[in-house]
Structures are given as structure tokens and as C-alpha cells.
Amino acid sequence: MRRAPSHTSWRKQSLSRRLLFWLLPSLVLIIVVEFSLAYRLAQQTIDEAYDRGLKSAVKALSLATKFDENGFAVDKPFQLLNYLQSNARGTVFFHVVTSDGLLEAGFTDLAFPWPQSPPLESVLLAENVYFDQHLRVAAMRRELVPANANTAAMTVDLIVAEDLAPRQAYLQQFLWRTLIRDSILLLFTALLMVFIVHRGLSPLGRWSKLIKSRSSDDLTALPVDDNLPLEARPLIEALNFHLARGQQEQAQRRRFLDNASHQIRTPLAVLKTQVAWARLQGSGLDAVAFLNRFEDQLDQTVRHAQQMLQLARAEGSDTLQLKAVAVHPLITRIVMAMQDLANARDIDMGIAVAPNMPQSVCVLADEGLLQQVLENLLDNAIRHGGAPGEITLSIARLDSDSMFPDARILFAVENSGPPVSDQVLAHLGERFYQADQTSYWSSGLGLSIVTTILTKLKSQVEFSRPKSGHGLRAAFTIPITALTDAA
């Protein structure tokens, strides 16, 4: 049963969806923050406007309140309050009372939470509840009769209050308008953002169709023009770089297959010719000479076949059998096995062991693959090092450093053959590369096998000239196991 794609996989299906997944929530967050700020600003503005009217009403009520020889009076308070109520669009209350409580006008139950020793002639604001109505209250205390030697000063408290419902209704109306406006703006911006993202990424879609429409053997570079976004150019340039490398490797592979088929076909053709020649010779055939030539051709054919099999196995191997491999027995066995080939080519081959190398030293590697590396390096040195000559397989211990935190063994194979050009050194070990046929040097299958195996062993071979300047030096390192330190 096919599983439905998860939310995470849906986000990662395309670059446009991933961009929208991050841009749209960011846009919503911006709208929410802007709405919150607008709400606070609107509330503050409305409160300031209404409170300014309350303060003016208290001051007007103070001007309408007087105390003279005719007594205490509040001149036309209801006309004043009706005017204020028409502007406030809500219920307005007032209360005027002297400090002795003998003179009082208005809504006598309306109170104000006075602080201790309130300042005179200053309007104070507070919120209160009056008969289940939430009110905004403004109050001012004014002196009516100054104090004298016999009596204390007389003051009057002037209180004006209005219902907060009109404020809340106006604020809600403002918020609904703002919410509708921001929602329309959010929808329009989201649609515009989707259009811009798809429009901006459309060149990538065209390049994707261009790549898919190509045939499998078309490795020409992709076009880079002004319609391609600057952010996408590094990707296309990287693809072109790999296409160029693939084109080069395809050409090298084609040359390699041609050479390999020739190298296999030629010995087989020679063997067939020798058999036909032997039949013609009849009793006059020199059997020993014939068998020697026949055996040489068979050895060459077998060697090419073995090298191609080694390369295929090295490339196809996914798991390594890493274990502690004793170095001294391994290199001794390899050199002894290849001694006959070296003697046949008049080459003196030996082993050089550094003083810091104990007999019990072991490396962590796949023994079979490590043996193939050393055999191919020695075989390459014997066949291409020139005769007569010398070949040295040396081993030395390298202590840990910043590049390699563990101790390692340095393996090096040197020969005393002809000098190697810089161009050949730069390409030795590359897959399917062959040097100029007029040159005696070649990278061949053997060095390709070495490069592939050492890559799997987390190492690499370095080709250089020996200190003498003649021949070739191939070196690589393998980590030492803990078994060495214990020994």
C-alpha cells in the first residue's frame, strides 16, 4: 500500500513551495504585529480624545459653579451636560458637592477615588462603576472660600463621568475595518508573492525541461544567458563543470575500451597465428621455443583480464573487511612472489625498513585490497621502470599530526627508470587515462586500480619524482592499529 506523503516531504517537493512555506507565515506574522500595534495606537488615540472632552467638561462645570453673597449655585449644568452627551454619544453624569456636604447638586451617588491630599485646580482621571455601568470619571477639587482665623477653607468637588460603551463601540468598529483591510492586503500580498516566486523560479523550470529533453549521450554545456537568475548560475555552472568532466571521461572511456579490446584481441590473434604456424611446421617445429612464446602470450592475456577484474571488483565492493594486517609478512610475501618477474627484466628489487618500524607493526586495512595495491605498484615499476634498474619498497612510521590524528605507516615504491614529465605526473592514476603512446610511461589499469582501492581505504596515492630525479615514486599511508602500541 502506498504511503501518503508527509507534511515535511510536501514542503521539500519544490523550491517554490519551500520558499512559500517560509515567506507566507512571515507575512502573516508581520500583519499580526501591525494589527496589534494599530489596535494599541487606536485605543490610545480614542482615550486621549474622549479624556480631553471630559477634562473640558470638568473645567466648564467649574466655571459654571460659583459661591457669592447670594449663596452656592451651579449655572445651567444640564445644558452643559446635554452638549457633552451629544458629542460623547453616551450617558453623562455629574456631581458637585462642597467640602462641608451642605451644598450638593447632580448625581449624589457618583463618587471618585480621590488620592490623599489631591492637588487643587488639577483634573484627575479614573475608572469607576456606577449602577453596573463602566464609567470614565474626571474630577477636580477647587477652593471656594479661603481659610481664615475662625474657619477652615471651603472646597468643592466637581465630578463628570461618561459611559465607556461608546468608546468600546468605536474601537470595535475601527478594529473590524482594520481587520478587513489587513485581510484583503494579506490575501493580495500572498497571491502576489506566489506569482513572484513562481515567476522568479520559472527559468529553473525551463532549464529542467531542457535537461530532461536531452538524450543520455548529450554532454554539451547548458546555456547560461541573462534570463537565468544570478542565484541559479552557480548551480548551472556546476552542472556544466560536471558535464565537461563526464564528456572528458566518456572520451577517455571510449579510448580505454578501444585499447582494452586491442590488448585482449592482439594476444588472442597472436596465439591463433602461432597455433596455425605450428600446424604448418609439422615435425620441424621447435616445441620448446613455441611453448615459451605461447606461454608469454597467455600470461599477457591473463594479466590484462585479471587487472580488469580487479578494477571491477574494487569499484563494486561496498563493504571492507578491515582488520589488523601484519606489515612485514605481507610485504615480504609480495616481494618474493614478484621476484621472478623482476629478475627476468634484470631489475634489483628489495625492501627498506625504517628504524622506527617494529617487527610486530600492524595496519588497519582490508588485507586483500592492500595486497592488490602493492602488487600493482610493484608491477607498474617493474614493467615501466626501465632495465637494468632498481626498485625499492620502503615502509616507515609517521606520527600523528593535525591532518592525521592517528599514527600511520608510509608505504613507498621507487624505481630508477627514465624521468617522468610534469604532464604525466599530473594525470597518473586517473581513470581511463593513458599517456602519450610515444612515451614509455603509462597510467594503465594497474594505477587506476590503486587509486580506486586507496579511495575506499580512506587514503590516496601520491606520485612524485625520487630525490635522484629519475624514475617514479608512489607513496600512500595506512593507519596503525592499537595492536602495534601494545606490542
C-alpha positions as CSV (number, residue, x, y, z in Angstrom):
1,M,0.0,0.0,0.0
2,R,1.4,3.4,-1.0
3,R,2.0,5.8,1.9
4,A,0.7,9.3,1.6
5,P,3.5,11.9,1.5
6,S,4.1,13.6,4.9
7,H,3.9,17.3,5.5
8,T,7.7,17.5,5.6
9,S,8.1,15.8,2.2
10,W,5.4,18.1,0.8
11,R,7.5,21.1,1.8
12,K,10.6,19.7,0.2
13,Q,9.0,18.8,-3.1
14,S,10.0,22.0,-4.8
15,L,12.0,25.2,-4.1
16,S,8.9,27.4,-4.7
17,R,6.9,25.5,-2.1
18,R,9.7,25.7,0.4
19,L,10.0,29.5,-0.2
20,L,6.3,30.0,0.2
21,F,6.3,27.8,3.3
22,W,8.7,30.3,5.0
23,L,7.5,33.6,3.4
24,L,3.8,33.2,4.0
25,P,4.0,32.6,7.7
26,S,6.4,35.5,7.9
27,L,3.9,37.7,6.1
28,V,1.1,36.6,8.5
29,L,3.3,37.4,11.5
30,I,4.1,40.9,10.1
31,I,0.3,41.5,9.6
32,V,-0.5,40.3,13.2
33,V,2.2,42.6,14.7
34,E,1.0,45.5,12.6
35,F,-2.6,44.8,13.7
36,S,-1.6,44.7,17.3
37,L,0.3,48.0,17.1
38,A,-2.6,49.6,15.2
39,Y,-5.0,48.4,18.0
40,R,-2.9,49.9,20.7
41,L,-2.5,53.1,18.8
42,A,-6.2,53.4,18.1
43,Q,-7.1,52.7,21.8
44,Q,-4.6,55.3,22.9
45,T,-5.9,57.9,20.4
46,I,-9.6,57.3,21.3
47,D,-8.9,57.5,25.0
48,E,-7.0,60.8,24.6
49,A,-9.8,62.3,22.5
50,Y,-12.5,61.3,24.9
51,D,-10.5,62.2,28.0
52,R,-9.8,65.6,26.6
53,G,-13.6,66.2,26.3
54,L,-14.1,65.0,29.9
55,K,-11.4,67.4,31.2
56,S,-13.0,70.3,29.3
57,A,-16.4,69.4,30.8
58,V,-15.0,69.4,34.3
59,K,-13.4,72.8,33.7
60,A,-16.6,74.2,32.2
61,L,-18.6,72.9,35.2
62,S,-16.1,74.6,37.4
63,L,-16.7,77.9,35.6
64,A,-20.4,77.4,36.0
65,T,-20.1,76.8,39.7
66,K,-20.0,79.9,41.9
67,F,-20.3,81.0,45.6
68,D,-21.1,84.6,46.5
69,E,-23.3,86.7,48.7
70,N,-26.4,85.1,47.1
71,G,-25.1,81.6,48.1
72,F,-23.9,78.5,46.2
73,A,-25.1,77.9,42.6
74,V,-24.4,75.8,39.5
75,D,-25.4,77.7,36.4
76,K,-27.1,75.7,33.7
77,P,-25.3,72.3,34.3
78,F,-27.8,70.2,32.4
79,Q,-27.4,72.3,29.2
80,L,-23.7,71.8,29.5
81,L,-24.1,68.0,30.1
82,N,-26.5,67.6,27.2
83,Y,-24.0,69.2,24.9
84,L,-21.2,66.9,26.2
85,Q,-23.5,63.9,26.0
86,S,-24.4,64.7,22.4
87,N,-20.6,64.8,21.5
88,A,-19.8,61.7,23.6
89,R,-22.8,59.7,22.2
90,G,-23.3,58.1,25.6
91,T,-24.7,58.7,29.0
92,V,-23.0,61.6,31.0
93,F,-23.2,62.1,34.8
94,F,-22.1,64.9,37.0
95,H,-21.8,65.6,40.8
96,V,-21.0,68.8,42.5
97,V,-20.5,68.8,46.4
98,T,-18.9,71.2,48.8
99,S,-16.4,70.0,51.4
100,D,-18.9,70.5,54.3
101,G,-21.5,68.5,52.4
102,L,-24.2,71.1,52.9
103,L,-24.4,72.1,49.3
104,E,-24.7,69.4,46.6
105,A,-26.0,69.0,43.1
106,G,-26.2,66.3,40.4
107,F,-26.0,62.5,40.9
108,T,-25.2,62.3,44.6
109,D,-24.1,58.6,44.4
110,L,-21.4,59.3,41.8
111,A,-18.1,59.1,43.6
112,F,-14.4,59.5,42.7
113,P,-11.4,57.6,44.2
114,W,-9.6,60.7,45.5
115,P,-5.9,60.3,46.5
116,Q,-4.7,61.7,49.8
117,S,-4.1,65.5,49.5
118,P,-5.1,65.8,45.9
119,P,-3.8,69.0,44.1
120,L,-6.2,71.8,43.7
121,E,-7.3,73.1,40.3
122,S,-6.0,69.9,38.6
123,V,-8.2,67.5,36.7
124,L,-7.7,63.8,37.7
125,L,-8.9,60.8,35.7
126,A,-10.1,57.3,36.9
127,E,-12.4,54.5,36.0
128,N,-15.4,53.5,38.2
129,V,-18.7,51.6,38.2
130,Y,-21.9,53.4,38.7
131,F,-25.1,51.3,38.8
132,D,-23.5,48.5,36.7
133,Q,-22.2,51.0,34.2
134,H,-18.4,51.2,33.5
135,L,-17.6,54.8,33.6
136,R,-14.6,57.1,32.8
137,V,-14.6,59.7,35.5
138,A,-12.9,63.1,35.6
139,A,-12.7,65.2,38.8
140,M,-11.3,68.4,40.1
141,R,-11.2,70.0,43.6
142,R,-11.4,73.8,43.7
143,E,-11.3,76.2,46.7
144,L,-14.5,78.2,47.1
145,V,-13.8,80.2,50.3
146,P,-10.3,80.6,51.6
147,A,-9.5,79.8,55.2
148,N,-9.4,82.5,58.0
149,A,-8.7,82.6,61.7
150,N,-12.0,81.1,62.7
151,T,-12.9,78.7,59.9
152,A,-11.2,76.3,57.6
153,A,-11.2,76.7,53.8
154,M,-14.2,75.5,51.9
155,T,-13.6,73.4,48.7
156,V,-15.9,72.0,46.1
157,D,-15.5,68.6,44.3
158,L,-16.5,68.7,40.6
159,I,-17.1,65.2,39.1
160,V,-18.1,64.4,35.5
161,A,-18.4,60.8,34.2
162,E,-19.3,59.2,30.9
163,D,-20.2,55.7,29.8
164,L,-17.3,53.7,28.2
165,A,-19.6,51.8,25.8
166,P,-19.3,54.4,23.0
167,R,-15.6,54.2,23.2
168,Q,-15.6,50.4,23.0
169,A,-18.1,50.5,20.1
170,Y,-16.0,53.0,18.2
171,L,-12.8,50.9,18.9
172,Q,-14.5,47.7,17.7
173,Q,-15.7,49.4,14.6
174,F,-12.2,50.6,13.9
175,L,-10.7,47.2,14.6
176,W,-13.2,45.5,12.2
177,R,-12.3,47.9,9.5
178,T,-8.6,47.4,10.1
179,L,-9.1,43.6,10.2
180,I,-10.9,43.6,6.9
181,R,-8.3,45.9,5.3
182,D,-5.4,43.8,6.6
183,S,-7.1,40.5,5.4
184,I,-7.6,41.9,1.9
185,L,-4.0,43.2,2.0
186,L,-2.7,39.8,3.2
187,L,-4.6,37.9,0.5
188,F,-3.4,40.2,-2.2
189,T,0.2,40.1,-1.0
190,A,0.1,36.3,-0.7
191,L,-1.2,36.0,-4.3
192,L,1.4,38.5,-5.5
193,M,4.1,36.6,-3.6
194,V,3.1,33.3,-5.1
195,F,3.2,34.9,-8.6
196,I,6.6,36.5,-7.9
197,V,8.1,33.2,-6.6
198,H,6.8,31.1,-9.5
199,R,7.8,33.8,-11.9
200,G,11.2,34.1,-10.4
201,L,11.8,30.4,-10.5
202,S,10.4,29.8,-13.9
203,P,13.8,29.9,-15.6
204,L,14.8,26.9,-13.4
205,G,11.7,25.0,-14.8
206,R,12.8,25.8,-18.3
207,W,16.3,24.6,-17.6
208,S,14.8,21.4,-16.0
209,K,12.8,20.7,-19.2
210,L,15.8,21.4,-21.3
211,I,17.9,18.9,-19.3
212,K,15.1,16.2,-19.3
213,S,14.6,16.6,-23.1
214,R,18.3,15.9,-23.8
215,S,19.4,12.5,-24.9
216,S,21.5,10.4,-22.5
217,D,24.7,10.9,-24.5
218,D,24.4,14.6,-24.9
219,L,27.0,16.1,-22.6
220,T,27.3,19.6,-24.1
221,A,27.2,22.6,-21.7
222,L,23.9,24.1,-20.7
223,P,23.3,27.7,-22.0
224,V,23.8,30.5,-19.5
225,D,22.1,33.7,-20.6
226,D,20.7,36.9,-19.0
227,N,17.4,35.2,-18.3
228,L,19.0,32.9,-15.7
229,P,18.8,34.3,-12.2
230,L,22.2,35.1,-10.6
231,E,21.4,32.8,-7.7
232,A,20.9,29.9,-10.1
233,R,24.0,30.5,-12.1
234,P,26.4,28.7,-9.7
235,L,24.2,25.6,-10.0
236,I,24.2,25.6,-13.8
237,E,27.9,26.3,-13.9
238,A,28.5,23.4,-11.5
239,L,26.4,21.2,-13.8
240,N,28.4,22.4,-16.8
241,F,31.6,21.6,-15.0
242,H,30.4,18.0,-14.3
243,L,29.1,17.7,-17.8
244,A,32.6,18.7,-19.1
245,R,34.2,16.1,-16.8
246,G,31.7,13.5,-18.0
247,Q,32.4,14.4,-21.6
248,Q,36.1,14.0,-21.0
249,E,35.6,10.7,-19.1
250,Q,33.3,9.5,-21.9
251,A,36.0,10.2,-24.4
252,Q,38.7,8.6,-22.2
253,R,36.4,5.6,-21.6
254,R,35.9,5.2,-25.3
255,R,39.7,5.2,-25.9
256,F,40.2,2.8,-23.0
257,L,37.7,0.3,-24.4
258,D,39.4,0.6,-27.8
259,N,42.8,0.0,-26.2
260,A,41.5,-2.8,-23.9
261,S,39.8,-4.6,-26.8
262,H,43.0,-4.3,-28.8
263,Q,45.2,-5.5,-25.9
264,I,42.9,-8.6,-25.4
265,R,42.3,-9.2,-29.1
266,T,46.0,-8.9,-30.1
267,P,47.3,-11.7,-27.8
268,L,44.5,-13.9,-28.8
269,A,45.2,-13.3,-32.5
270,V,48.9,-14.0,-32.0
271,L,48.0,-17.2,-30.2
272,K,45.8,-18.3,-33.0
273,T,48.5,-17.4,-35.6
274,Q,51.1,-19.4,-33.6
275,V,48.8,-22.4,-33.5
276,A,48.3,-22.2,-37.3
277,W,52.0,-21.7,-37.8
278,A,52.8,-24.8,-35.6
279,R,50.4,-26.9,-37.7
280,L,52.3,-25.9,-40.8
281,Q,55.7,-26.7,-39.3
282,G,54.8,-30.2,-38.6
283,S,57.7,-32.3,-37.4
284,G,60.2,-29.5,-37.9
285,L,58.7,-27.4,-35.1
286,D,60.9,-26.3,-32.2
287,A,58.5,-27.2,-29.4
288,V,60.3,-25.5,-26.6
289,A,60.6,-22.2,-28.3
290,F,56.9,-22.4,-29.5
291,L,55.7,-23.2,-26.0
292,N,57.7,-20.3,-24.4
293,R,56.2,-17.8,-26.8
294,F,52.7,-19.3,-26.4
295,E,53.1,-19.1,-22.6
296,D,54.2,-15.4,-22.8
297,Q,51.1,-14.5,-24.8
298,L,48.9,-16.4,-22.4
299,D,50.5,-14.6,-19.4
300,Q,49.9,-11.2,-21.0
301,T,46.3,-12.1,-21.8
302,V,45.7,-13.4,-18.3
303,R,47.3,-10.3,-16.7
304,H,45.0,-7.9,-18.7
305,A,42.0,-9.9,-17.7
306,Q,43.0,-10.0,-14.1
307,Q,43.5,-6.2,-14.0
308,M,40.1,-5.5,-15.4
309,L,38.5,-7.9,-13.0
310,Q,40.4,-6.3,-10.1
311,L,39.2,-2.9,-11.2
312,A,35.6,-4.1,-11.5
313,R,35.7,-5.7,-8.0
314,A,37.3,-2.7,-6.4
315,E,34.6,-0.4,-7.8
316,G,31.7,-2.8,-6.9
317,S,32.8,-3.5,-3.4
318,D,30.7,-1.7,-0.8
319,T,31.9,-3.4,2.4
320,L,35.5,-3.7,3.5
321,Q,36.9,-6.4,5.8
322,L,39.0,-4.2,8.0
323,K,41.3,-6.0,10.4
324,A,44.9,-5.8,11.8
325,V,47.3,-6.7,9.0
326,A,50.9,-7.5,9.9
327,V,53.0,-5.4,7.6
328,H,56.4,-7.3,7.5
329,P,55.0,-10.7,6.5
330,L,52.8,-9.0,3.9
331,I,55.4,-7.0,2.0
332,T,57.9,-10.0,2.2
333,R,55.4,-12.3,0.7
334,I,54.6,-9.9,-2.1
335,V,58.2,-9.1,-3.0
336,M,59.1,-12.8,-3.0
337,A,56.2,-13.6,-5.3
338,M,57.2,-10.9,-7.8
339,Q,61.0,-11.6,-7.6
340,D,61.0,-13.8,-10.7
341,L,59.4,-11.1,-12.9
342,A,61.9,-8.6,-11.6
343,N,64.9,-11.0,-12.3
344,A,63.6,-11.7,-15.8
345,R,63.8,-7.9,-16.5
346,D,67.2,-7.5,-14.9
347,I,65.8,-5.4,-12.0
348,D,67.2,-5.5,-8.5
349,M,64.1,-5.3,-6.1
350,G,64.4,-5.0,-2.4
351,I,62.8,-3.8,0.9
352,A,63.8,-0.8,3.0
353,V,62.5,-0.7,6.6
354,A,62.9,2.5,8.7
355,P,64.5,2.2,12.2
356,N,61.2,3.2,13.9
357,M,59.3,0.1,12.5
358,P,59.0,-2.8,14.9
359,Q,58.5,-6.3,13.6
360,S,55.0,-6.6,15.1
361,V,53.6,-3.4,13.5
362,C,50.1,-3.8,12.0
363,V,47.8,-1.6,10.0
364,L,44.1,-1.4,9.9
365,A,43.1,-2.4,6.3
366,D,41.5,-5.0,4.1
367,E,44.4,-7.4,3.5
368,G,43.3,-8.5,0.0
369,L,42.9,-4.9,-1.2
370,L,46.1,-3.7,0.3
371,Q,48.0,-6.6,-1.3
372,Q,46.5,-5.6,-4.7
373,V,47.7,-2.0,-4.2
374,L,51.3,-3.1,-3.5
375,E,51.3,-5.7,-6.3
376,N,50.1,-3.2,-8.9
377,L,52.6,-0.6,-7.8
378,L,55.5,-3.0,-8.0
379,D,54.2,-4.5,-11.3
380,N,54.0,-1.0,-12.8
381,A,57.5,-0.2,-11.5
382,I,58.9,-3.4,-13.0
383,R,57.3,-3.1,-16.4
384,H,57.8,0.6,-16.9
385,G,60.9,1.4,-14.8
386,G,63.5,0.6,-17.4
387,A,66.1,-2.2,-17.3
388,P,68.5,-2.7,-15.8
389,G,67.4,-0.9,-12.8
390,E,66.4,-0.9,-9.1
391,I,63.1,-0.9,-7.2
392,T,62.7,-0.3,-3.5
393,L,59.6,-0.9,-1.4
394,S,60.1,1.1,1.8
395,I,58.0,1.4,5.0
396,A,58.2,4.0,7.7
397,R,56.1,5.1,10.7
398,L,54.6,8.6,10.7
399,D,53.5,10.1,14.0
400,S,50.1,11.8,14.3
401,D,49.7,15.4,13.3
402,S,46.9,17.9,12.6
403,M,46.0,16.3,9.3
404,F,46.1,12.7,10.6
405,P,45.3,12.4,14.3
406,D,46.4,8.7,14.3
407,A,49.8,7.2,13.7
408,R,50.2,5.8,10.2
409,I,52.5,3.7,8.1
410,L,54.0,5.2,5.0
411,F,54.4,2.8,2.0
412,A,56.5,3.9,-0.9
413,V,57.6,2.2,-4.1
414,E,60.5,3.8,-6.0
415,N,62.2,2.9,-9.3
416,S,65.2,4.2,-11.1
417,G,63.7,4.4,-14.6
418,P,63.6,7.3,-17.0
419,P,62.4,10.8,-15.8
420,V,58.7,11.5,-15.7
421,S,57.3,14.7,-17.2
422,D,55.1,17.1,-15.2
423,Q,52.1,16.4,-17.5
424,V,52.3,12.7,-16.9
425,L,52.7,13.2,-13.1
426,A,49.5,15.3,-13.1
427,H,47.4,12.6,-14.7
428,L,48.9,9.4,-13.2
429,G,46.2,7.2,-11.6
430,E,43.3,8.9,-13.3
431,R,40.5,6.7,-14.6
432,F,40.8,5.7,-18.2
433,Y,43.8,8.0,-18.8
434,Q,46.8,6.9,-20.9
435,A,49.9,9.0,-21.5
436,D,51.2,9.7,-25.0
437,Q,51.9,6.5,-26.8
438,T,55.4,7.7,-27.7
439,S,56.2,8.0,-24.0
440,Y,57.4,4.9,-22.2
441,W,55.2,5.8,-19.2
442,S,51.5,4.9,-18.9
443,S,49.0,5.0,-16.1
444,G,47.3,1.8,-17.3
445,L,44.8,-0.3,-15.5
446,G,47.2,-1.0,-12.6
447,L,47.3,2.6,-11.3
448,S,43.6,3.0,-11.8
449,I,43.1,0.0,-9.5
450,V,45.5,1.5,-7.0
451,T,43.6,4.9,-6.9
452,T,40.2,3.2,-6.6
453,I,41.2,0.8,-3.8
454,L,43.0,3.5,-1.7
455,T,40.0,5.8,-2.0
456,K,37.9,3.0,-0.4
457,L,40.6,2.7,2.3
458,K,40.3,6.4,3.1
459,S,43.8,7.1,1.7
460,Q,45.3,8.3,-1.6
461,V,48.4,7.7,-3.6
462,E,50.9,10.5,-4.3
463,F,53.1,10.3,-7.4
464,S,56.4,12.2,-7.4
465,R,60.0,12.0,-8.6
466,P,62.6,10.5,-6.3
467,K,65.4,12.7,-4.9
468,S,67.6,11.5,-7.7
469,G,65.2,13.0,-10.3
470,H,64.9,9.7,-12.2
471,G,62.1,7.2,-12.2
472,L,58.9,7.4,-10.2
473,R,57.9,7.4,-6.5
474,A,54.4,6.2,-5.5
475,A,53.5,6.7,-1.8
476,F,50.4,6.3,0.5
477,T,49.6,5.9,4.2
478,I,47.5,3.4,6.2
479,P,46.6,3.9,9.9
480,I,48.3,1.8,12.6
481,T,46.1,-0.3,14.8
482,A,46.2,-0.2,18.6
483,L,47.8,-3.7,18.4
484,T,51.1,-2.0,17.4
485,D,51.3,0.2,20.5
486,A,50.6,-2.8,22.8
487,A,53.4,-4.7,21.1
